[in-house]
Amino acid sequence: MNQNKKNNYSHEWIFNLEKQYHWNLYWHQLNCIMNISRIEKQHTIYEVGKGSGFTSEYLNSKGYSIKTIDIDENKNPDLLLDITKDQIPTSDAYIAFEILEHIPFLDAEKFIKTLKDNGTKYLVFSLPYAFKTFIWIEGFLLKYGGFKINLGKKRKSIISEHHYWELGINGHNVKSIKGILGKYNFKVVKDYKYRNHHFFVAEQG
């Protein structure tokens, strides 16, 4: 697999049909932006980590003003740069789904500090859990409503060659992430877990 040893990224997957599970994650990304956050269509938005481009293209189709940032030229982002060392543009909002774990934790915190210093109002992102799922059941019962069952076990180590850190390992957890956000004046408006991912919707002030 083509991999940058320092920044841990790959691009081969964007040329293939993604698994149904991944499409569910797209819905949650868009739900956080369009239904939970207070990001509006007139706000400037940057997505860090273009990936397949689905999220940014969908938002553009709905009238949002969004541009993409990526370190990988194969993904053809609007801006080709490295958020760990290059200057990032000012913007009303930043979104970064399953991205911050691909850089060292201190660089992830530095990125959040830079957003605060630049006056970014809104930050929406997600992070993976160190968890191995054996059985996942999601459904709806007329009497009880929706339900989710995630049976598995916590992992003691990171198995992805592309991740520096994950929730549930070395003291990184939802509480510590909220603590860092608060340190840089970001208030968490909403956060929730879906399968092995945690979504955060935050804003300054």
Rosetta blueprint (number, residue, H / E / L):
1 M L
2 N L
3 Q L
4 N L
5 K L
6 K L
7 N L
8 N L
9 Y L
10 S L
11 H L
12 E H
13 W H
14 I H
15 F H
16 N L
17 L L
18 E L
19 K L
20 Q H
21 Y H
22 H H
23 W H
24 N H
25 L H
26 Y H
27 W H
28 H H
29 Q H
30 L H
31 N H
32 C H
33 I H
34 M H
35 N H
36 I H
37 S L
38 R L
39 I L
40 E L
41 K L
42 Q L
43 H L
44 T E
45 I E
46 Y E
47 E E
48 V E
49 G L
50 K L
51 G L
52 S L
53 G L
54 F H
55 T H
56 S H
57 E H
58 Y H
59 L H
60 N H
61 S H
62 K L
63 G L
64 Y L
65 S E
66 I E
67 K E
68 T E
69 I E
70 D E
71 I L
72 D L
73 E H
74 N H
75 K H
76 N L
77 P L
78 D L
79 L E
80 L E
81 L L
82 D L
83 I L
84 T L
85 K L
86 D L
87 Q L
88 I L
89 P L
90 T L
91 S L
92 D L
93 A E
94 Y E
95 I E
96 A E
97 F E
98 E L
99 I L
100 L H
101 E H
102 H H
103 I L
104 P L
105 F H
106 L H
107 D H
108 A H
109 E H
110 K H
111 F H
112 I H
113 K H
114 T H
115 L H
116 K H
117 D H
118 N H
119 G L
120 T L
121 K L
122 Y E
123 L E
124 V E
125 F E
126 S E
127 L E
128 P E
129 Y E
130 A L
131 F E
132 K E
133 T E
134 F E
135 I E
136 W E
137 I E
138 E E
139 G E
140 F E
141 L E
142 L L
143 K L
144 Y L
145 G E
146 G E
147 F E
148 K E
149 I E
150 N E
151 L E
152 G E
153 K E
154 K E
155 R L
156 K L
157 S L
158 I L
159 I L
160 S L
161 E L
162 H L
163 H L
164 Y L
165 W L
166 E L
167 L E
168 G L
169 I L
170 N L
171 G L
172 H L
173 N L
174 V H
175 K H
176 S H
177 I H
178 K H
179 G H
180 I H
181 L H
182 G H
183 K H
184 Y L
185 N L
186 F E
187 K E
188 V E
189 V E
190 K E
191 D E
192 Y E
193 K E
194 Y E
195 R L
196 N L
197 H E
198 H E
199 F E
200 F E
201 V E
202 A E
203 E E
204 Q E
205 G L
